[in-house]
Amino acid sequence: LPPLPSDRSRVENIMTSSEHSSSESNANVGGAKADAAQASGAKTAHTQPSSTHTASASSRPAGTESEPRDNARIASVESLDKGNEMERGLTNRHVQFIAIGGTIGTGLFLGSGKSIALTGPSIVLVYIAVGAIMFLLMRAIGEMMYRDPSQHTFINFIDRYLGRGWGKFAGWSYWIVLVLIGMTEITAVSTYFVTFFRTFGIELGAWKWLIELCFLAALTTINLIAVKAFGEAEFWFSMIKITLIVAMIVTAIVMVVIHYHYPSVHIPGSDGVSPAGHAGFDNLWNGFSFAPNGWLAFLMSFQMVFFAYEMIEFVGVTVSETQNPRKVLPKAINEIIMRVLIFYVGALLAIMVIVPWRSFKPNADGSFASPFIMVFRYAGLDWAAALVFFVVITAASSALNSLLYSAGRHLYQLAVDSPSPQLNKLGVVSSRRVPARAILVSAALILLSPIINAFPKMSSAFVLFASASSAVIIFIYILTMIAHERYRRSPDFIVDGFLMPAYRFTDALAIAFFVFVYVTLFLAADTRGPAIAGLVWLLVFGGYCLLHERYQNRDLQEALR
């Protein structure tokens, strides 16, 4: 399968208005190397990685528009990997648990109380509905990554099928989002760490900056050692999260079976004393209402649940470093539905059979007590808060670890594709076959978080940008679904791939849902600002990327005449 043409050959195709012409000599934007191409129908020869490990342009998705659909056949991973300098060090065990870790975030442990209070038991249906749409997103990413598992990011397919303008917008936007979320996660890690030790009477609030520095240094080191070290860390992080969820579900089942009654107790993280009660399924339907707080609150729950699933696509970024990816990736994606049913639906139902859903009330500051702490506290565990916050620390650490990994790979890809010689220096793979420079730069930017938090005005602006970044993610998802639809209609499409069924309908359904979620951001005052900021980013930066690419192509056209 031929690699994606370079900018020069792309413009030559524009000038001739022919998509069936033979492959011309490709020139890298940086002008470093050229790949010799034969006449139409011959495969392009990939050069072996140089001694300096600088990535070549062959890291873009395979396939050209001139390729006849009848000849689109699946290529071996080995042939596609000639331009892949990363090490395939992630095993099936690693990827399956990375997928689980990407599905389960800190929001389930701490934020599910707010979602239950918003809509009651019907929140379970919202989690199922949103989970189904996110599954469609992952099937679209999975199908394209199955086609070319040498890609370091699914963003490459946006570039391939929607053009370099949208590819540039999506690539830089996604990397910036990853850095901003990483900054919020490192702050969350230190906050949970301080809270954890506070349960033992140890006050570490004055050392939050040092905690953040140590955590970031440790996770960056793991990412720099080898991809296998990253996979092992994620395996154990995910194992801890799974253990707590399963233990909570089992605890709830036992309490229901024995008709357990609990006294009124004070729950850590709650302003008042929680009333006495019992465990039973009647807690689910007593006073049941599909939208107990009105339909507006019900609609708002969709955006809340959507952001709980945010970054579920991370497993797609690991494909280029996974052993036997065409076997492992479909399995990891197809099990998403089961993970949603067990870890979200199962956990929420377990919580609500113990704690009546109307018992979830906000504190004076608008926060909610952790439902996990409530369940274990009702079960008689006095150290429930310490247990849950320990797991929450691992969940936040897992998220930060994954963000460092993903940010490093995306910056690496941006550096490889950039015409800037200075930025090209980040597109280098270390002797341990990881993009060390890109990882270090991303980590350095995340480390700005404690500095920003020290200045109130800067901190307020950062909160706005961080919130807007979550809105920008929706644009990336929409572009991904459009790219998938273009792929299915392109000559690159392979019939023996990991196909998403009824793609015309499912792609349109997913896009409509993502638009719906974005619209709901305008319904509440606290999300309206980020929604507007996200649109401004789309118009300004997206417009710049499209216009820049248009004029660059025009200049290249004139230069080639």
C-alpha positions in Angstrom: 0.0 0.0 0.0 1.6 3.3 -1.0 2.1 6.0 1.7 0.2 9.2 1.8 1.7 11.7 -0.8 3.7 14.6 0.4 2.7 18.2 0.0 4.4 18.6 -3.4 2.8 15.6 -5.0 -0.6 16.6 -3.4 -0.4 20.0 -5.2 0.7 18.3 -8.5 -2.5 16.3 -8.3 -4.5 19.5 -7.8 -2.8 21.1 -10.8 -3.5 18.1 -13.1 -7.0 17.6 -11.6 -6.3 13.9 -11.9 -6.6 11.3 -9.2 -5.5 8.4 -11.4 -2.0 9.7 -12.4 1.1 7.8 -11.5 3.1 8.4 -8.4 5.7 11.2 -8.7 8.8 11.7 -6.5 7.7 12.7 -3.0 9.6 15.4 -1.2 9.5 15.8 2.6 8.4 19.3 3.8 11.7 19.6 5.6 13.6 18.6 2.4 15.5 15.9 4.3 14.8 12.8 2.2 13.0 11.7 -0.9 11.3 8.4 -1.6 11.7 6.9 -5.0 8.4 5.9 -6.6 7.7 3.7 -9.5 4.9 3.8 -12.1 1.3 3.4 -11.1 0.5 0.0 -9.5 4.0 -0.4 -7.9 4.5 -0.2 -4.2 6.5 2.6 -2.8 9.7 1.5 -1.1 10.1 2.7 2.5 13.5 3.8 3.8 14.8 2.2 7.0 15.0 4.5 10.0 18.1 6.6 10.1 20.7 6.3 12.8 19.3 9.5 14.4 15.8 8.0 14.5 14.3 11.0 12.8 10.8 10.1 11.6 10.0 10.1 7.9 6.9 11.2 6.1 5.8 7.5 5.7 4.3 7.8 9.1 1.1 9.1 7.5 -1.8 6.8 6.7 -1.3 4.4 3.8 -3.2 4.6 0.6 -3.6 7.2 -2.2 -6.6 8.5 -4.0 -5.2 7.1 -7.2 -5.5 3.6 -5.9 -8.4 1.6 -7.4 -10.9 0.3 -5.0 -10.7 -3.2 -6.4 -7.0 -3.3 -5.5 -7.5 -2.1 -1.9 -6.2 -5.2 0.0 -5.1 -5.4 3.6 -1.4 -5.0 3.9 0.7 -6.8 6.5 1.7 -5.0 9.7 5.3 -5.7 8.9 5.2 -3.9 5.6 3.4 -0.9 7.1 5.8 -0.8 10.0 8.8 0.1 7.8 8.2 3.7 8.7 7.3 3.1 12.3 10.2 3.6 14.7 8.3 2.9 17.9 8.6 -0.4 19.7 5.7 -2.7 19.8 6.1 -3.4 23.5 2.5 -3.4 24.6 0.9 -6.9 25.0 -2.8 -7.9 24.9 -2.9 -7.7 28.7 -1.6 -4.1 28.7 -4.0 -2.9 26.0 -7.1 -4.5 27.6 -6.4 -2.8 30.9 -5.4 0.5 29.2 -8.8 0.3 27.6 -10.5 -0.3 30.9 -8.5 2.6 32.5 -9.5 4.9 29.6 -13.2 4.0 30.4 -13.0 4.6 34.1 -12.0 8.0 35.4 -12.1 9.9 38.7 -15.6 11.1 37.8 -17.1 7.7 38.6 -15.7 7.7 42.1 -16.3 11.4 43.0 -18.7 12.9 40.5 -21.4 10.2 40.2 -23.3 11.7 43.2 -23.9 14.9 41.3 -25.2 13.0 38.2 -27.5 10.8 40.4 -28.9 13.9 42.1 -29.5 15.5 38.7 -31.8 12.8 37.2 -32.2 10.0 39.7 -32.2 6.4 38.5 -32.7 7.5 34.9 -29.0 8.5 34.9 -28.3 4.8 34.2 -30.1 5.1 30.8 -28.0 8.2 30.0 -24.8 6.3 30.8 -25.9 3.5 28.5 -27.0 5.8 25.7 -23.8 7.9 25.8 -21.7 4.8 26.2 -23.3 3.4 23.0 -22.3 6.5 21.0 -18.8 6.4 22.3 -18.6 2.8 21.2 -19.5 4.0 17.7 -16.7 6.5 17.9 -14.3 3.8 18.9 -15.5 1.5 16.1 -14.8 4.2 13.6 -11.3 4.8 15.0 -10.7 1.1 15.2 -11.7 0.5 11.6 -9.2 3.1 10.3 -6.4 2.0 12.7 -7.0 -1.6 11.6 -6.4 -0.4 8.1 -3.0 1.0 9.0 -1.9 0.1 12.5 1.5 1.9 12.1 -0.2 5.3 12.8 0.7 7.0 16.1 -2.7 8.8 16.3 -6.1 8.6 14.7 -5.8 12.4 14.0 -3.7 11.3 10.9 -6.9 10.1 9.3 -8.5 13.5 9.6 -5.5 14.9 7.8 -5.8 12.1 5.2 -9.4 12.3 4.4 -10.4 15.9 5.2 -7.3 17.7 4.2 -4.2 19.1 5.8 -6.1 22.2 7.0 -8.4 20.2 9.2 -5.6 17.9 10.1 -3.5 20.7 11.4 -6.4 22.1 13.3 -7.3 18.7 14.9 -3.7 17.8 15.6 -2.7 21.0 17.4 -6.1 21.4 19.1 -6.0 17.8 20.4 -2.4 18.2 21.8 -3.3 21.5 23.5 -6.4 19.8 25.0 -4.2 17.0 26.3 -1.8 19.5 28.0 -4.6 21.5 29.5 -6.3 18.4 30.9 -2.9 17.2 32.1 -2.6 20.5 34.1 -6.0 19.9 35.7 -5.1 16.3 36.5 -1.8 17.1 38.2 -3.7 19.6 40.4 -6.3 17.0 41.1 -3.6 14.4 42.1 -2.1 16.8 44.7 -5.6 17.7 46.0 -6.5 14.0 46.5 -3.1 13.2 48.0 -3.6 16.0 50.6 -7.1 14.8 51.3 -6.0 11.2 51.7 -3.4 12.1 54.4 -5.8 14.5 56.0 -8.0 11.5 56.9 -5.1 10.4 59.1 -4.6 13.8 60.7 -1.6 14.7 58.5 -1.7 18.1 56.9 0.3 18.4 53.6 -1.6 21.4 52.1 1.5 23.6 52.1 3.4 21.0 50.0 1.0 20.6 47.1 3.6 22.1 44.7 6.2 19.5 45.7 3.6 16.7 45.5 2.8 17.7 41.9 6.5 17.9 41.0 7.2 14.5 42.4 4.2 12.8 40.7 4.9 14.4 37.4 8.6 13.5 37.6 7.8 9.8 38.4 5.2 9.5 35.6 7.5 11.2 33.1 10.3 8.8 34.0 8.0 5.8 33.4 7.1 7.2 30.0 10.8 7.7 29.1 12.0 4.2 30.2 10.1 2.2 27.6 6.5 1.7 26.3 6.4 -1.6 28.2 7.0 0.3 31.5 4.1 2.5 30.7 1.9 -0.5 29.9 2.8 -2.2 33.2 2.0 1.0 35.2 -1.4 1.3 33.5 -2.1 -2.4 34.1 -1.7 -1.9 37.9 -3.5 1.4 38.0 -6.4 -0.2 36.3 -6.3 -3.2 38.5 -6.7 -1.0 41.6 -9.7 0.8 40.1 -11.4 -2.4 39.0 -10.8 -4.0 42.5 -12.6 -1.1 44.2 -15.5 -1.1 41.8 -16.0 -4.9 42.1 -15.7 -4.7 45.9 -18.3 -2.0 46.0 -20.7 -4.0 43.8 -20.2 -7.2 45.8 -20.7 -5.2 49.1 -24.0 -3.9 47.7 -25.2 -7.3 46.7 -24.4 -8.8 50.1 -26.2 -5.8 51.9 -29.3 -6.3 49.7 -29.3 -10.1 50.2 -29.1 -9.8 54.0 -31.6 -6.9 54.1 -29.0 -4.7 55.8 -30.0 -1.7 57.8 -27.6 1.1 58.6 -27.7 3.9 61.2 -27.4 7.6 60.5 -23.7 8.5 60.1 -21.5 11.4 59.1 -20.0 10.9 55.7 -16.6 12.5 55.0 -17.1 15.2 52.4 -20.7 15.9 53.4 -21.8 18.9 55.4 -24.5 17.1 57.5 -25.3 13.7 58.8 -26.7 11.1 56.4 -30.0 9.6 57.5 -30.4 5.9 58.5 -31.7 3.6 55.9 -31.6 0.1 54.4 -30.3 -1.7 51.4 -33.0 -2.8 48.9 -34.2 -2.5 45.3 -37.1 -0.4 46.5 -34.6 2.5 46.9 -34.5 2.6 43.1 -38.2 3.1 42.4 -39.5 4.8 45.5 -40.6 8.2 44.2 -39.3 7.4 40.8 -39.5 10.1 38.1 -37.8 10.0 34.7 -36.9 13.7 35.0 -37.4 14.5 38.7 -35.7 17.9 38.4 -37.2 18.8 35.0 -36.3 18.1 31.4 -33.6 20.7 31.3 -31.7 18.9 34.1 -32.2 15.7 32.2 -30.7 17.2 29.1 -27.8 18.6 31.1 -27.0 15.1 32.3 -25.9 14.1 28.8 -23.0 16.6 28.8 -22.0 15.5 32.3 -21.9 11.9 31.3 -20.3 12.6 28.0 -17.3 14.3 29.8 -17.1 11.3 32.1 -16.3 9.2 29.0 -13.8 11.8 27.7 -10.5 10.3 26.5 -12.1 6.8 26.0 -10.4 7.0 22.6 -6.9 6.8 24.2 -6.6 3.1 23.4 -6.5 4.0 19.7 -3.3 5.9 20.3 -1.4 2.8 21.4 -2.0 0.8 18.2 1.4 1.6 16.7 3.1 0.2 19.8 1.0 -2.9 20.3 2.0 -6.4 19.5 -0.4 -8.1 17.0 -2.6 -5.0 16.8 -5.1 -6.4 14.4 -6.1 -9.1 16.9 -5.8 -7.0 20.1 -7.5 -3.8 18.9 -10.9 -5.2 17.9 -11.1 -7.2 21.1 -10.3 -4.1 23.2 -13.0 -2.0 21.4 -15.7 -4.6 21.3 -15.5 -5.1 25.0 -16.3 -1.4 25.7 -20.0 -2.1 25.9 -19.4 -4.8 28.6 -17.1 -2.4 30.5 -19.8 0.3 30.4 -22.4 -2.1 31.7 -20.3 -3.4 34.5 -18.2 -0.5 35.7 -20.8 2.3 35.1 -24.2 0.8 35.1 -23.3 -1.9 37.7 -21.7 0.6 40.0 -24.5 3.2 39.8 -27.2 0.6 40.4 -25.2 -0.8 43.4 -24.9 2.7 44.8 -28.6 3.5 44.4 -29.9 0.2 46.0 -27.9 1.2 49.1 -28.3 5.0 49.1 -31.8 6.3 48.1 -31.2 8.6 45.1 -33.0 11.5 46.7 -30.5 11.4 49.6 -27.8 13.0 47.3 -27.8 16.6 48.3 -25.2 19.2 47.4 -23.0 20.8 50.1 -22.9 24.5 50.7 -20.1 24.9 48.2 -22.0 22.9 45.5 -19.9 19.7 45.9 -21.2 16.2 46.6 -20.0 13.4 48.9 -18.5 10.5 47.1 -21.1 7.7 46.7 -18.3 5.1 47.1 -17.4 6.5 50.5 -21.1 6.5 51.4 -21.5 2.8 50.5 -18.5 1.6 52.4 -19.2 3.9 55.3 -22.7 2.5 55.6 -21.2 -1.0 55.5 -19.3 -0.1 58.6 -15.8 0.7 57.2 -14.5 3.7 59.2 -11.6 4.0 56.9 -13.8 4.2 53.8 -12.7 7.7 52.9 -9.0 6.8 53.0 -9.7 3.7 50.8 -11.6 5.6 48.2 -9.2 8.5 48.0 -6.3 6.1 47.7 -8.0 4.6 44.6 -8.9 8.1 43.4 -5.2 9.0 43.6 -4.4 6.0 41.4 -7.2 6.9 39.0 -5.9 10.5 38.6 -2.3 9.2 38.3 -3.5 6.8 35.6 -5.2 9.7 33.7 -2.0 11.8 34.0 0.2 8.9 32.9 -2.0 8.3 29.8 -2.1 12.0 29.0 1.7 12.2 29.1 1.9 9.2 26.8 -0.7 10.6 24.4 0.6 14.2 24.4 4.1 13.0 23.6 2.9 10.9 20.6 0.8 13.7 19.3 3.5 16.4 19.6 5.9 13.9 18.0 3.6 13.5 15.0 3.1 17.3 14.7 6.9 17.8 14.8 7.4 15.2 12.0 4.8 16.9 9.8 6.0 20.5 10.5 7.9 22.5 7.9 9.8 24.2 10.8 13.3 22.9 11.4 13.1 23.9 15.0 9.9 21.9 15.6 11.4 19.0 13.6 13.9 18.5 16.4 11.0 17.2 18.6 10.2 14.5 16.0 13.0 12.2 17.2 12.8 8.8 18.8 15.2 8.0 21.6 17.4 4.9 21.9 14.6 3.4 24.0 12.3 3.9 21.0 10.0 6.5 22.7 9.5 10.2 21.6 11.5 11.5 24.6 11.8 15.1 23.5 8.1 15.4 22.8 7.2 13.8 26.2 9.6 16.1 28.0 8.2 19.3 26.4 4.6 18.2 27.1 5.5 17.4 30.8 7.2 20.8 31.1 4.1 22.6 30.0 2.0 20.6 32.4 4.3 21.6 35.2 3.2 25.2 34.7 0.0 24.2 36.6 1.3 25.0 40.1 2.7 28.4 38.9 -0.6 29.3 37.3 -2.6 28.3 40.4 -0.5 30.7 42.5 -1.9 33.7 40.7 -5.7 34.1 41.0 -6.2 36.0 37.8 -4.2 33.5 35.8 -6.0 30.7 37.5 -9.4 32.0 36.5 -8.3 32.3 32.9 -6.9 28.8 33.0 -10.2 27.4 34.3 -11.9 29.0 31.3 -9.4 27.6 28.8 -9.4 24.1 30.4 -13.2 24.1 30.3 -13.2 25.2 26.7 -10.7 22.4 25.9 -13.4 19.9 26.8 -15.7 21.6 24.3 -13.1 21.5 21.6 -12.9 17.7 22.1 -16.4 17.5 20.6 -15.1 19.1 17.3 -12.3 16.5 17.2 -14.9 13.7 17.6 -17.1 15.1 14.8 -14.1 15.4 12.4 -13.1 11.8 13.2 -16.6 10.5 12.3 -16.6 12.6 9.1 -13.1 11.2 8.3 -14.4 7.7 8.8 -17.3 8.3 6.4 -14.8 9.6 3.8 -12.6 6.6 4.3 -15.5 4.2 3.6 -16.1 6.0 0.3 -12.4 6.2 -0.6 -10.3 3.8 -2.7 -8.4 3.0 0.6 -11.4 1.1 2.0 -10.7 -2.6 2.6 -13.6 -5.0 2.8 -11.8 -7.5 5.0 -11.1 -5.0 7.7 -12.7 -4.2 11.2 -15.8 -2.8 9.7 -18.4 -0.7 11.5 -21.8 -1.9 10.5 -24.3 0.4 8.8 -21.7 3.2 8.7 -23.8 5.7 6.9 -26.4 5.6 9.7 -24.0 5.1 12.6 -21.7 7.9 11.5 -24.6 10.3 11.1 -26.0 9.3 14.4 -22.8 9.9 16.3 -22.3 13.3 14.6 -25.8 14.3 15.5 -25.3 13.3 19.1 -22.0 15.2 19.4 -23.7 18.3 18.0 -26.5 17.8 20.5 -24.1 17.6 23.4 -22.4 20.8 22.3 -25.8 22.6 22.1 -26.6 21.5 25.7 -23.4 23.4 26.8 -25.3 26.6 26.1 -28.2 25.7 28.5 -26.3 26.4 31.8 -24.4 29.5 32.8 -21.3 27.5 34.0 -20.9 25.8 30.6 -22.0 28.6 28.3 -18.7 30.4 28.5 -16.6 27.4 27.6 -19.0 26.6 24.7 -18.6 30.1 23.3 -14.8 29.9 23.8 -14.7 26.6 21.9 -16.6 28.2 19.0 -14.2 31.1 18.9 -11.3 28.6 18.8 -12.9 26.8 15.9 -13.6 29.9 13.9 -10.2 31.6 14.6 -7.7 28.7 14.6 -9.7 26.5 12.3 -10.2 29.3 9.9 -6.5 30.1 10.0 -5.5 26.5 9.3 -7.9 26.2 6.4 -6.8 29.5 4.8 -3.1 28.8 5.4 -3.4 25.5 3.7 -5.3 27.0 0.8 -2.8 29.7 0.1 0.1 27.4 0.7 -1.3 25.0 -2.0 -1.7 28.0 -4.3 1.9 29.1 -3.8 3.1 25.6 -4.4 1.1 25.4 -7.5 2.7 28.6 -8.9 6.1 27.3 -7.9 5.6 24.1 -9.7 4.5 25.7 -13.0 
